[in-house]
Amino acid sequence: MCGIVGYVGPGSALEVVMQGLRRLEYRGYDSAGVAVISESGELRTAKKAGRIENLDAELARLDGALTGHTGIGHTRWATHGAPNDLNAHPHVDAGNRIAVVHNGIIENFSELRSGLEAAGVELVSETDSETVAHLVAAELAAGAPDLTEATRRVCCTLRGAFTLVLLDREHPETVVGARRNSPLVLGVGDGENFLGSDVAAFISYTKEAVELGQDQLVEISREGYRIIGFDGIEVEGKRFTIDWDLAAAEKGGFDYFMLKEIQEQPTAVADTLRAHYLHGRITLDEQRLDGSVLREIDKVFVVACGSAYHAGLLAKHAIEHWTRIPVEVEMASEFRYRDPVLDQQTLVVAISQSGETADTLEAVRHAKEQRATVLAICNTNGAQIPREADAVLYTHAGPEIGVAATKSFSAQVVAVLILGLALAEARGTKFGDEIAAEYAALEAMPALITETLSVIEPVRVLAREIADSRAVLFLGRHVGYPVALEGALKLKELAYMHAEGFPAGELKHGPIALIEPGLPVVVVMPSPVARPLLHQKMLSNIAEISARGARTIVIAEQGDLLAAKHAAHLIELPVAPTLLSPLLTTIPLQALAAEIAQSRGLDVDKPRNLAKSVTVE
């Protein structure tokens, strides 16, 4: 959600922080601000509601006032208080000694605020974040030896999910960060060090990073860093090397990031597949689950949100088909509240691109409390969800800047298919040659995705034609139903249109009432060869909606002559195995939504009210 940057070093703190904030814009925000300790020892801040361009204008008005070598920055997504200049971060204490930026929610802020007000402190914003600046200042006034210790003491009083990064005017060569249930990573440079919500904040300066664990603080200076727990005990962080470069976070000549990321799907799928089938065996990633554990699994729950939930629905098809294990797919936000039946033979699969999704993280913790085995599918090395899981299967989609999931969704689909094959292998429900054949089909998908990408230009033309439509419906059967849901979600996210995805068999149970002349209806066709019965039933659905004047947009495999006869607009895709076909059929739906949004003059990469990573419930 919010973007956070911290810097100590010989360079211009303002320059480093502002560049980091721009690289974190994809996370979503409604205000931005910075704080710098000047060379004369003053703490200076600038903050504005709206886009970073508004902050740029404010900095220009201040004309070089924020010069110095130690600074912090923030892009805010409003939770407590309206998105205005006053509530924007950083927040400072009454003596303008401490500056703080904050991501997350402090759940006990009302009682903390009341205590501060009772002590005569006047708070100037509506935020929960400002309380931290005053509390840390009070700890220093009460004798805390330094900013790190004062912050540690305050963190022990806070409830909720938070990342904090702070400056102290009296210690100008130090920045302190703290995290609980919210992302923060340390970047290690040469004579300079960085903090960020995401490695994208400092990727242009260093590829060396350190994971910060739960309930830990980090103190950075030019000389180095130290990490301590909230209990005061110093700990070692886990270092890692960032395996993508700055170019991966640039648009690379595309008009917007999402278009670039749609085009990167062949690479994302190939990279996610790499090294998972070695010496005739399926392998997972870190904290590998022993085959004996997988053999004992008798039920699978998939927990996820948004597009990851749709990948989970596809997991159900593959895992049940290949292993005969029952699979339930749950919205992570509902999972722990309905008291699901879990035990030691239950595998809970948590899918999260960021690895920090709050609802999914809490679902993981609930599953662990019930002694279930948890496997995370994640795109972010060292994130909280994979750290708390028993095992992790990393997707290798690279950085995804556009808020709407594209290549990360494709990589998640591949990951759940790999997991399905691992379960089938462990349980003996597929022979070795069958698994080899399935994996070979997966390895053929990047080429088919590339072929699909080469034929989607007509989709963009069509998108411009229907951009003024009031609504769009999506229909699918079998694996086409999750694809329909994903297509509808993309259109809602990007174009702010009413869009619904339905199982086509439910059409006459209510949704057909929505059909009216000219209404675009996207139909994801089953294969006439692999699913002839479903194909015939879908043709009947198309006839029903066409008879009522709908504008049918049919996605079908090449050679489907019957679909061509019934379609107002036909999108032909390469032939692929049924369980793998969503890797192709989602692509035109991504392109359709993006082009409609652009035709409407909307920001494709940063749709309103949305953030890339949802780190609060």
C-alpha positions in Angstrom: 0.0 0.0 0.0 1.9 3.1 1.2 5.4 3.7 -0.2 8.2 4.3 2.3 11.8 5.4 1.6 14.7 6.1 3.9 18.3 7.2 3.2 21.6 7.9 4.9 24.7 8.6 2.8 26.9 11.0 1.1 24.4 11.8 -1.7 21.4 14.2 -1.8 18.8 12.6 0.5 16.0 14.5 -1.3 17.1 13.2 -4.7 17.3 9.6 -3.5 14.1 9.7 -1.6 12.1 11.3 -4.4 13.4 8.8 -6.9 12.4 6.0 -4.6 8.9 7.4 -4.2 8.5 7.6 -7.9 9.4 4.0 -8.2 6.9 3.1 -5.5 4.0 5.0 -7.2 2.6 1.7 -8.4 1.6 0.8 -4.8 -1.2 3.5 -4.9 -1.3 6.7 -3.0 -3.2 10.0 -2.5 -0.5 12.2 -1.0 3.2 12.4 -0.7 5.9 14.0 1.5 9.5 14.1 2.5 11.6 15.0 5.5 15.3 15.9 5.5 17.8 16.9 8.2 19.6 19.8 6.7 23.4 20.3 6.9 22.7 23.0 9.5 20.9 20.4 11.6 17.3 21.5 11.0 14.5 19.1 10.4 12.6 20.2 7.3 9.5 18.7 5.7 7.4 19.2 2.6 4.1 17.3 1.8 1.2 17.7 -0.5 -2.1 15.9 -1.3 -2.4 14.4 -4.7 0.3 13.1 -7.1 4.0 13.4 -6.6 4.0 16.3 -9.2 2.2 18.4 -6.5 5.1 17.7 -4.1 7.6 18.6 -6.8 5.9 21.9 -7.1 6.0 22.5 -3.4 9.7 21.6 -3.3 10.3 24.1 -6.1 8.5 26.7 -4.1 10.7 26.0 -1.1 13.7 26.5 -3.5 16.4 24.2 -2.1 15.4 24.3 1.6 15.5 20.5 1.9 19.2 19.9 1.4 21.0 17.2 3.4 22.2 13.7 3.5 19.6 12.0 5.7 16.0 11.8 4.7 12.7 9.9 4.6 9.8 9.9 2.2 6.3 8.6 2.0 3.3 8.1 -0.4 0.2 7.8 1.7 -3.0 5.7 1.1 -5.5 7.3 3.5 -6.9 5.2 6.3 -7.2 7.6 9.3 -8.1 11.1 8.1 -8.9 12.5 4.7 -6.3 12.6 1.9 -5.2 16.3 2.4 -2.0 18.3 3.0 -2.5 18.2 6.8 -2.8 14.4 7.0 0.0 13.7 4.5 3.2 12.3 5.9 5.8 12.9 7.4 4.4 13.9 10.8 6.5 15.7 13.4 6.3 16.1 17.2 5.5 19.5 18.8 9.2 20.4 19.1 9.9 19.5 15.4 12.6 17.1 16.5 11.1 13.8 15.3 9.7 13.0 11.9 7.9 9.8 11.2 6.3 8.0 8.1 4.0 5.1 8.6 2.3 2.3 6.7 -0.5 0.3 8.2 -3.0 0.9 11.0 -2.3 1.5 14.7 -5.4 -0.1 16.2 -5.1 1.4 19.7 -4.4 4.9 18.4 -7.5 6.3 20.0 -6.4 5.5 23.5 -2.8 6.6 22.7 -4.1 9.9 21.3 -6.3 10.4 24.4 -3.3 9.9 26.6 -1.3 12.4 24.7 -4.1 15.0 24.8 -4.5 14.4 28.5 -0.8 15.2 28.9 -1.3 18.5 27.0 0.0 17.5 23.6 -1.9 19.1 20.7 -2.2 16.9 17.7 -2.6 18.7 14.4 -3.7 15.9 12.1 -6.5 13.2 12.1 -4.0 10.4 11.6 -3.0 7.5 13.8 0.5 8.0 12.6 1.1 11.4 14.2 0.8 9.8 17.7 4.1 7.9 17.1 6.1 11.1 16.6 4.8 12.5 19.9 5.3 9.2 21.8 8.9 8.8 20.5 9.7 12.4 21.5 8.2 11.7 25.0 10.5 8.6 25.4 13.5 10.7 24.4 12.5 13.4 26.9 12.1 10.7 29.6 15.6 9.5 29.1 15.7 7.0 26.2 19.4 7.1 25.0 18.7 7.3 21.3 16.1 7.2 18.6 16.4 3.4 18.2 15.6 2.7 21.9 12.9 5.3 22.0 11.2 3.7 18.9 11.6 0.2 20.4 9.8 1.3 23.6 7.0 2.9 21.6 6.6 -0.1 19.3 6.0 -2.3 22.3 2.9 -0.2 23.1 1.4 -0.3 19.6 -1.2 -2.7 18.4 -1.9 -3.4 14.8 0.1 -3.7 11.5 2.7 -1.0 10.9 5.9 0.0 9.3 7.6 3.0 10.8 10.6 5.0 9.6 11.9 7.9 11.7 14.4 10.7 11.8 15.7 12.5 14.9 17.1 16.0 14.5 19.5 15.4 17.3 21.0 12.3 15.6 21.3 13.5 12.0 23.3 10.5 10.7 20.7 7.8 11.6 17.4 6.6 10.2 15.4 4.0 12.2 12.8 1.6 10.8 10.4 -0.8 12.5 8.0 -3.4 11.1 5.1 -5.6 12.2 2.9 -7.3 9.7 3.9 -4.7 7.0 6.7 -4.6 4.5 10.1 -3.0 5.0 13.4 -4.0 3.4 17.0 -2.8 3.9 19.3 -1.9 1.0 23.0 -2.1 1.7 25.2 0.2 -0.3 28.9 1.4 -0.2 29.0 4.1 2.5 25.2 4.6 2.2 22.2 2.6 3.3 18.5 2.6 2.4 15.1 1.5 3.6 12.1 0.9 1.4 8.7 -0.7 1.3 10.0 -2.6 -1.7 13.4 -3.1 -3.2 12.2 -0.9 -6.2 12.8 2.1 -3.9 16.6 1.6 -4.1 17.3 -0.7 -7.0 19.2 2.0 -8.9 21.7 2.2 -6.1 22.3 -1.3 -4.9 21.2 -4.9 -5.4 22.3 -6.1 -2.0 19.4 -6.3 0.5 18.4 -7.6 3.9 15.1 -9.1 5.0 13.6 -7.6 8.2 11.7 -10.1 10.3 8.5 -9.7 12.3 8.7 -7.3 15.2 12.2 -6.0 14.3 13.8 -2.6 14.2 16.7 -1.5 12.0 19.1 1.4 12.5 21.0 2.6 9.4 23.9 5.0 9.1 26.7 5.6 6.6 28.8 3.1 8.4 26.4 0.2 8.3 23.3 -1.1 10.0 22.1 -3.1 13.0 18.9 -5.0 13.6 17.2 -5.6 16.9 14.0 -7.3 18.0 11.3 -5.4 19.8 12.6 -7.4 22.8 15.9 -5.5 22.6 18.0 -8.5 21.4 20.2 -7.9 18.4 19.6 -10.3 15.5 21.1 -11.1 12.1 19.1 -10.3 9.1 19.0 -12.5 6.0 20.9 -11.0 3.1 19.9 -11.6 -0.5 20.7 -10.3 -3.9 18.0 -8.7 -6.0 17.8 -10.7 -9.2 16.3 -8.0 -11.5 17.7 -4.7 -12.6 16.5 -1.1 -13.1 15.5 -1.8 -16.7 12.9 -4.3 -15.4 11.1 -1.4 -13.6 11.1 0.9 -16.6 8.5 1.1 -19.3 10.9 0.1 -22.0 9.2 2.1 -24.8 5.7 1.0 -24.0 3.0 3.6 -23.3 2.2 2.2 -19.9 3.6 -0.4 -17.6 0.6 -2.8 -17.9 1.1 -3.1 -21.6 4.8 -3.9 -21.0 3.9 -6.5 -18.4 1.3 -8.1 -20.6 4.1 -8.6 -23.2 6.4 -10.0 -20.5 4.2 -13.0 -19.8 6.1 -15.5 -21.9 9.2 -14.7 -19.9 7.3 -14.8 -16.5 5.9 -18.2 -17.3 9.3 -19.6 -18.5 11.1 -18.2 -15.5 8.6 -19.6 -13.1 8.8 -23.1 -14.7 12.6 -23.1 -14.6 14.3 -25.7 -12.4 11.1 -27.3 -11.1 11.5 -30.5 -13.0 15.0 -32.0 -12.4 16.1 -35.6 -12.9 12.6 -36.7 -13.6 11.2 -35.3 -10.4 9.1 -32.2 -9.5 10.8 -29.9 -7.0 9.4 -27.0 -5.1 11.4 -24.0 -3.7 12.6 -23.0 -0.3 11.7 -24.9 2.9 10.7 -27.8 0.6 7.9 -30.1 1.8 9.1 -33.7 2.2 7.3 -36.2 -0.1 6.0 -38.0 2.9 4.1 -34.8 4.0 2.5 -34.4 0.6 1.5 -38.1 0.6 -0.5 -37.6 3.8 -2.4 -34.6 2.5 -6.1 -35.4 2.2 -7.6 -31.9 1.7 -6.4 -28.7 0.2 -7.6 -25.1 0.9 -6.5 -22.3 -1.4 -6.7 -18.8 0.2 -6.2 -15.7 -1.8 -7.6 -12.3 -2.8 -8.4 -10.7 -6.2 -6.7 -12.1 -9.2 -4.8 -14.6 -7.0 -8.2 -16.0 -5.9 -9.0 -16.7 -9.6 -5.7 -18.5 -9.9 -6.8 -20.5 -6.9 -10.0 -21.5 -8.7 -7.9 -22.8 -11.5 -5.8 -24.7 -9.0 -8.9 -26.5 -7.9 -9.5 -27.9 -11.4 -5.9 -29.1 -11.8 -5.3 -30.5 -8.3 -8.6 -32.4 -8.1 -8.2 -33.7 -11.7 -4.6 -34.9 -11.2 -4.7 -36.1 -7.6 -8.4 -36.7 -6.6 -7.8 -34.6 -3.5 -10.8 -32.3 -2.6 -9.9 -28.7 -2.9 -11.7 -25.7 -1.5 -10.9 -22.1 -2.6 -11.6 -19.4 -0.1 -11.5 -15.6 -0.1 -8.7 -15.0 2.4 -10.7 -12.2 4.0 -13.4 -14.8 5.0 -11.3 -17.8 5.8 -10.6 -17.5 9.5 -13.9 -16.0 10.4 -16.0 -19.0 9.4 -13.9 -21.5 11.4 -12.8 -23.9 8.6 -12.1 -27.5 9.4 -8.3 -28.0 9.3 -5.9 -30.6 10.7 -2.4 -31.9 10.1 -3.4 -33.6 6.9 -4.7 -30.3 5.4 -2.5 -28.3 3.0 -3.3 -24.6 2.9 -2.0 -22.8 -0.2 -1.7 -19.1 0.3 -1.3 -17.1 -3.0 -0.1 -13.5 -2.8 2.0 -11.5 -5.3 3.4 -9.3 -2.7 3.6 -11.8 0.1 2.3 -9.1 2.4 -1.5 -9.2 1.7 -3.0 -8.7 5.2 -6.1 -11.0 4.7 -3.9 -13.8 3.3 -1.3 -13.4 6.1 -4.0 -13.7 8.7 -5.4 -16.8 7.0 -1.9 -18.3 7.1 -1.6 -17.6 10.8 -5.0 -19.2 11.4 -4.0 -22.3 9.4 -0.8 -22.6 11.4 -2.7 -22.4 14.7 -4.8 -25.3 13.5 -1.6 -27.3 12.7 -2.2 -27.3 9.0 0.7 -27.4 6.5 1.0 -24.1 4.7 2.6 -23.5 1.3 3.0 -19.9 0.0 3.0 -18.9 -3.6 4.6 -15.5 -3.8 6.5 -13.2 -6.2 8.5 -11.3 -3.6 11.6 -12.8 -2.1 11.6 -12.7 1.7 8.1 -11.3 2.2 6.2 -12.1 5.4 3.8 -14.8 4.1 6.6 -17.0 2.7 8.6 -16.5 5.9 5.7 -17.8 8.0 4.8 -20.6 5.7 6.2 -24.1 5.9 7.2 -24.0 2.3 7.2 -21.5 -0.6 6.9 -21.7 -4.3 8.2 -18.5 -5.8 6.8 -17.1 -9.0 9.5 -15.3 -11.0 7.4 -12.7 -12.8 9.8 -9.9 -11.9 8.6 -6.5 -10.7 5.0 -5.7 -11.7 4.4 -2.0 -11.5 0.9 -1.8 -12.9 -1.7 -2.2 -10.2 -3.8 -4.7 -12.2 -2.2 -8.2 -12.1 -1.1 -9.5 -15.5 2.2 -11.4 -15.6 2.0 -12.1 -11.9 -1.4 -13.8 -12.5 0.0 -16.0 -15.3 3.0 -16.9 -13.0 0.6 -17.9 -10.2 -1.4 -20.1 -12.6 1.9 -21.9 -13.5 2.8 -22.2 -9.9 -0.4 -23.9 -8.9 0.0 -26.3 -11.8 3.5 -27.2 -10.6 2.1 -27.8 -7.1 -0.6 -30.0 -8.6 2.0 -32.1 -10.3 4.1 -32.3 -7.1 1.1 -33.6 -5.3 0.3 -36.1 -8.0 3.9 -37.4 -8.0 4.0 -37.7 -4.2 0.7 -39.5 -4.0 1.3 -41.7 -7.1 -1.8 -40.7 -8.9 0.2 -40.0 -12.0 3.0 -42.1 -13.5 6.4 -40.5 -14.1 5.9 -40.4 -17.9 2.5 -38.7 -17.4 4.1 -36.0 -15.2 6.9 -35.6 -17.8 4.3 -35.1 -20.5 2.3 -32.6 -18.5 5.5 -30.6 -17.7 6.5 -30.7 -21.3 3.1 -29.2 -22.2 3.8 -26.4 -19.6 7.2 -25.7 -21.1 5.5 -25.2 -24.5 3.2 -22.5 -23.2 5.6 -19.5 -23.5 5.7 -20.0 -27.2 1.9 -20.2 -27.4 1.6 -17.1 -25.2 3.9 -15.3 -27.6 1.8 -16.4 -30.5 -1.3 -15.1 -28.7 0.3 -11.8 -28.1 0.9 -11.4 -31.8 -2.8 -11.6 -32.6 -4.4 -9.3 -30.0 -4.3 -6.1 -32.0 -7.8 -6.6 -33.2 -8.9 -6.8 -29.6 -7.6 -3.3 -29.0 -9.6 -2.1 -32.1 -12.7 -3.8 -30.7 -12.0 -2.2 -27.2 -12.1 1.2 -28.7 -15.4 0.4 -30.4 -17.1 -0.7 -27.1 -15.4 1.8 -24.8 -18.6 3.8 -24.3 -20.7 0.7 -23.3 -22.5 0.9 -20.0 -21.5 -2.7 -18.9 -19.9 -5.8 -20.2 -20.7 -9.4 -19.2 -18.3 -12.4 -19.3 -19.3 -16.0 -19.6 -17.3 -19.2 -19.2 -17.6 -22.9 -18.4 -15.1 -25.2 -16.5 -11.7 -23.4 -16.5 -13.3 -20.6 -18.6 -15.4 -19.5 -15.6 -12.4 -18.3 -13.5 -11.1 -16.6 -16.7 -14.5 -14.8 -17.0 -14.2 -13.6 -13.4 -10.7 -12.4 -14.1 -11.8 -10.5 -17.2 -14.6 -8.8 -15.4 -12.3 -7.9 -12.5 -9.8 -6.3 -14.9 -12.5 -4.2 -16.5 -13.8 -3.0 -13.2 -10.3 -2.2 -11.9 -9.2 -0.3 -15.0 -12.2 1.2 -16.8 -14.5 1.6 -13.8 -17.3 -0.2 -15.7 -20.0 -2.5 -14.4 -18.7 -6.0 -15.4 -19.7 -9.4 -14.2 -18.4 -12.9 -14.8 -20.8 -15.8 -14.7 -20.8 -19.6 -15.2 -22.6 -19.8 -18.5 -24.8 -22.6 -17.1 -26.3 -20.1 -14.7 -27.4 -17.7 -17.4 -31.0 -18.7 -17.4 -31.1 -18.7 -13.6 -31.1 -14.9 -13.5 -28.3 -13.2 -15.4 -30.1 -13.4 -18.7 -32.3 -10.6 -17.5 -29.3 -8.3 -17.9 -29.0 -9.0 -21.6 -30.2 -6.1 -23.8 -29.5 -5.0 -27.4 -25.9 -3.9 -28.0 -24.6 -5.2 -24.7 -21.1 -6.6 -25.1 -20.9 -10.2 -23.8 -17.5 -11.9 -23.8 -17.7 -15.7 -24.1 -14.7 -18.0 -23.3 -15.4 -21.1 -25.3 -14.3 -24.6 -24.3 -12.4 -26.7 -26.8 -14.7 -28.5 -29.3 -12.3 -31.4 -29.2 -11.4 -31.7 -25.5 -14.8 -30.6 -24.1 -17.3 -31.3 -26.9 -20.4 -31.4 -24.5 -19.5 -28.1 -22.8 -18.7 -26.6 -26.2 -22.2 -27.5 -27.5 -23.9 -26.1 -24.4 -21.9 -22.8 -24.8 -23.1 -22.5 -28.4 -26.6 -22.7 -27.1 -25.8 -19.9 -24.6 -24.4 -17.7 -27.4 -27.6 -18.3 -29.4 -29.7 -17.2 -26.5 -27.9 -14.0 -25.9 -27.6 -13.2 -29.6 -31.3 -13.6 -30.0 -31.8 -10.9 -27.4 -29.5 -8.5 -29.3 -26.3 -8.9 -27.4 -22.9 -8.2 -29.1 -21.0 -11.5 -28.7 -17.3 -11.4 -28.4 -16.1 -15.0 -28.6 -12.7 -16.3 -27.5 -12.2 -19.7 -29.2 -9.3 -22.0 -30.2 -8.2 -22.0 -33.8 -10.3 -24.1 -36.1 -13.5 -23.8 -34.1 -15.8 -23.3 -37.1 -19.0 -23.4 -35.1 -17.9 -20.7 -32.7 -17.0 -18.6 -35.7 -20.5 -18.9 -37.1 -22.1 -17.7 -33.9 -19.7 -14.8 -33.0 -20.2 -11.2 -33.8 -16.5 -10.8 -33.0 -14.1 -13.8 -33.0 -10.8 -13.9 -31.2 -8.9 -17.1 -32.2 -6.2 -18.4 -30.0 -3.7 -21.3 -30.3 -4.8 -24.8 -29.2 -3.7 -25.7 -25.7 -4.5 -28.4 -23.2 -7.6 -27.5 -21.2 -6.0 -27.0 -17.8 -3.3 -24.8 -19.4 -5.6 -22.8 -21.7 -6.3 -19.9 -19.2 -2.7 -18.8 -19.7 -3.9 -17.9 -23.2 -7.5 -16.9 -22.8 -6.8 -14.3 -20.1 -4.5 -12.3 -22.4 -7.1 -10.8 -24.7 -9.2 -9.9 -21.7 -6.2 -8.0 -20.2 -5.7 -6.2 -23.4 -9.4 -5.4 -23.7 -9.6 -3.8 -20.3 -6.4 -1.8 -20.7 -7.5 -0.4 -24.1 -11.0 0.5 -22.9 -9.4 2.3 -19.9 -7.0 4.2 -22.1 -9.8 5.1 -24.6 -11.7 6.6 -21.6 -8.7 8.7 -20.7 -7.9 6.8 -17.5 -4.6 6.0 -15.8 -4.1 2.3 -16.7 -1.2 1.7 -14.3 -2.7 3.5 -11.3 -6.5 3.1 -11.2 -8.4 5.1 -8.7 -8.8 3.9 -5.1 -6.6 0.9 -5.7 -3.2 -0.1 -4.3 -0.8 -2.8 -5.5 -0.4 -4.4 -2.1 -3.2 -4.4 0.5 -1.4 -4.5 3.8 -4.3 -3.7 6.1 -7.6 -5.7 6.6 
